[in-house]
Amino acid sequence: MFIAIVVFSTIWGCSIAGKPAKECVFNGTVTGLEDNCTRITGNLVFGGSDPIATLYSKLAYVEEVNGCVQVSGTTYPRLDFFARLRTVVCTNISFPVDFMVANNSALERLGMPYLRVTRLGLTFNPKLCITTEEGGRYTNVQRGQNDSFVLCQGRAGALKECNSTMNGINGGLTDGCELITGHLYIEGTNNANITDKLQYVKEVYGRVYIRSTNLNTLSMPLLEKVYAADPMATATLEPTFSVSGNTNFTKLQVPKVNFMAKSDQAFLTSDASYVMDQDLCNQLSPYGQVVSNGTVCVAKNTPRHNQWSSIILALGISMVIFM
């Protein structure tokens, strides 16, 4: 049985793609923060006691912190709950740096694609590695005497970083890409080798656009993380996966995705050829709505069933059940 909810745009009465600017005050706990904050005022100190799910939920849209940030003594493997954070302005002289990351035994990557900070502290994080792009972006890093930058490794030496270009042949990608340092653009009809170009990609800093192609299916077998971040403020928050204008696109496969920054829409297509499959719905729904031709799919066997039940009651959305 496939369950779907038909959503009529007139119900909403406004765009659901973006988030308005919202300032919040940090009063000591992330749990106490309001939802959908884009700017936080206050000094944020993380010691590992906050539930990780709360961090991903409450901090998903934060772009600026007007205060200092300290992450110390945690077992977080990444700080990608701050995936959209771009600016930290710290004026408290009791903090030695603007953003301190110290004594985190399990931290492997920072995971903040566009953060620029005047003073970054990285001390005693034994598993942490830095990408080449991060090494160029973080120019003033304070470290302990025994700390050093360890360059992140990929399948054949240093992690291979690539930039995708709009309307480029095969996404403008070279061979062997593992990290896309921006949005991933799969556009136009010159994509004969796109499967080979994407076979090792594990991370995308931005979003994934599949537009105006003649592709029938697309697979990114190793893709794990899509940060859905922007290097500058934008008027709208676009879907993490945006599929449009394709002549015969029927299937997207991303079997290993385990993180996408929360968005109103994790996947959106208006392609008449596309038929949403339940596996992709189950996989992407935790990160936002999965929408195909005006139909919002509902993941099976997840807590989101209860969430959608509330929406149905509140908005009177018609439910269609396909047996």
N, C-alpha and C positions, 0 to 999 in steps of 0.2 A: 504494500500500500504506500503510495506517495502522497504526502500531505502538502498542500500549498495554500498560500493566502494571496488572494487577488487584491492588490492595493490600487485604488483610484487616486490619481494625483490631486483631484479636487478636494479630497479629504484633508490633505495636509495644508493646502492653502499657501504654502511657501516652500522654498527650497529646503531640502533635508541634507544637502551635500556638505555645507560648511558649518563652522562653529563661530559664533560671535565672540569678540574679545571679552574675557571675563577675568577680573582681578579677584584674588582670594588672599586671605591672611592665614599664615601658618601659625597655629597655636600649640604646637608641640607634638601632635599626632597626625599622621597621614589620614587615618580613619576619619578624623574630624573635618577634613577638607571637604568643601563642596565639590560636586561633580563638574566636569567640563571646564576646569580652570585653565586659562591660557597664560596667566601671569601670577606668580606667588610672591608675596612680600613676607619676609621673615627668614631666619636662619634655619636651614633644614639639616638635621643631624640624623643619620641613619646608622643604627647599631645592630641591625639584623632582626629586631623584634617585630617589625611590621610584617604582616602576612604578605607574601609576594604577590598574591592575586590582587590585594588592595592597592599595591604600588602600581601595578599595570593598569588598573582601572582608574585610579584617582589622578595619575600623573600623565596619562596618555596624550593629552593635548597641551601640556605645559611647554611654552616656548621661551619663557624668560623667568628667572628668579632674581628678585630684587632683595638680595641677601647673600649669605655665604652657604656653601654646601659641604657637608662632610659625610663620607661613607667609610666607616671603619669597623673592623671586627665582625664582618658579615661572612656568610657563605654563599653570597650571590655569585653565580657564574658570569653574569653580564649586568650592565647597568642600562639595558635597553628599555626599561620602563621610562627612561628619559629620552626615548628615541627622537622626539621632536624638539628637545631643548637646544636653543641656539645661543643664549646669552645668560651669563651670571654676573651680576654687579654686586660685589662685596665691599662694603665700606667699614665693616667692623674690624678694628685693629687687633682684636683678641684672636682673630683667625689668621694664621700665618700665610695662607693662600686663599684664593677665591673658591676653589673646588679641591678639596682634599680627599684622596682615595688611599687609604692606608690599612695595612694589616688585614687584608681580605684573602683568606686562605684558598678560596675556590675561584677567585676572579680570573677569567681567561681572556676576556675582551671587554673593552669599554662600551661599545655599542651605542654611541651618541654621534651619528654621522655628521652633524653640522654644528656641533658645539664649538664656539670660539671663546676662550677665557683668557684673561690677562695672566693669571698665575694658576697653574695646575700642579698639584702635589701628587706624586705617585711613589709611595714608599711601602716596602715590605708586602708586595703582592706577588708571591713566588710563581704563580702560574700565568701571570699577565703577559700578553704579547701586544705589540703595536704594529699596525699596518704602515706601509710606506706613506699612504695618504695622511694618516694620523700624525706621523712623524713630521710631516711638513706643516700641518695645521697647528699643532701644539708646539709653539716656539719657545715658551718660557716654562719649563718643567722643573720643579724642585724634587730632587730625589735624595734618598739616603746614600751614605758612602758606599754601601755594597749593592746598591740598586743600579740596574742598567736597562736600556731598551733592548728587548728581545723582539726581533722581527718575526711577525706571524708567518708560519710556514704553510704551504699548500701541498698539492700532490707532487710537485716537482721543483722543490726549492721554495723561495719566497712566494707568498700568496700572490697570485696574479690578479692585478686590478685593471679594470677596463672601463671605458666611458662609452655609453651607447649614444647614437646620434639619431635625431628625428629623420625619418625617411631614408635612412642609410641602408645600403645593401647588407642583408643579414644583420640588421640592427646596428650596423657600423662596428661590429665586434671583430676582434682578432681571435685566433685560436687559443683555447686553453683558459678562457676567462673564468675566474672563481668569485670575484667580487665586482659588482657593478656600482661605480661611485656616482650614482645619480639615478635618474629614471631609466627604465629599460623600454626602449621603443622597438616594437616589431610592427613595421608599417610597410605598406606598398606590396608590390608583387615580386620584388627581387630578394626572395628569401629561400632560395634553393638549398642552401647549406645551414639554415638556422638551427636544425636539430643538432648538428655537430658543434656549432658555436655555443649552444646552451648546455651541452652535456655535463660540464663541470661547474656550472654556476651554482653557488651556495647562498649568496647574499645579494640583496639589492637595496641600496640606500634609499631609493625613492619608491616609485610605483611602477606597475607593469601595464603598458599600453599595447594592445593588439588591435590594429586598426587598418582597414582597407586592404586586407591581404586576400590571397587566394588559397590560404592554408585550409586544410580540412580539420586537422588536429594539431595540437602542440603539446609537447612534453618537456618539462624541466625536471629530470629525475632526481637531481641532488639538491634542488632549491629548498632551503630551510628557513630563511628569514627575509622578510620584506618590511623594511622600516617605515615605508610610506611617509618619509620626511621631506621637507622642502628647505632649501638653503636660505630662503627669505620668506617674509610674511605673504600669504596669499589670501585672496578674497573668499575662496571656497576650498573645502577639503574634498578633493576628488576621490572616487573609489580606489581602493588599493589595486584591484585588477579591473581595467576598463577595456571592454571588448565591443567594438562597433565598426560598422561599415564593411564587414567581411562578407564575401560572396557565398561561402559554403562552410563556415566554421561550425563544427559540431561538438568538439570535446577539448577540454583543457585538463592536463594531468600534472599535478604537483604533489606527489605522494609523500614527500618528506617535510613539508612545511610544518614548523612547530612554533613559529612566532610571526605575527604581523601586528604592527601597532594598531590599536583599536581605532576603527573608523565607523561612521554611520553605515557605509556600504563597503564591504570587503570585496564584493564582486558585482559588476553591473554590465549587462549586455542588452542591446535591443535588436540583435541579429535574429532574424526570423528562422535561420537555419539551426540556431543553438537550442538544444534541449537539455535542461539542467539534470545532471545525474545526482543521485542521492549521496554517493560517496564524497563528491566535491562539496556538496551542501553541508554534510556533517563536518567536513574538515575545516571549512572556512567560516562557518556561522559563528563560532566563538569570538571572531574578530570583527564582526559587523554583519549587516544584512547581506544576503546573497540573492541577487535580483536578476531574473531572466524575463525579459519582455513583460514587465509590469508585475510579475509574480514573485513574491518573496517566499523562498523555500524555508521549510522548518526542519531543522536537524532532528533526527530521531535519537532517543535515548540520551538526551542532554537536558540540563536544567532550563534551557531556553524554551522548552515547551511551556513551562509555567509563565515565563516572561511574555510569550506571544499570546497566551490565554488572556492575560491582563489587557494587552493591546486590543485584542478582539472585542472584549467587553467595553473598553473605553471608546473605541472609534467605530464600532459597528461594522468592521471589515467583513466582507463575505468570505466564508471559508469554502474551498472547493476540495473535495476528497476524491482522489482517483484510485480506484480499486484495481 
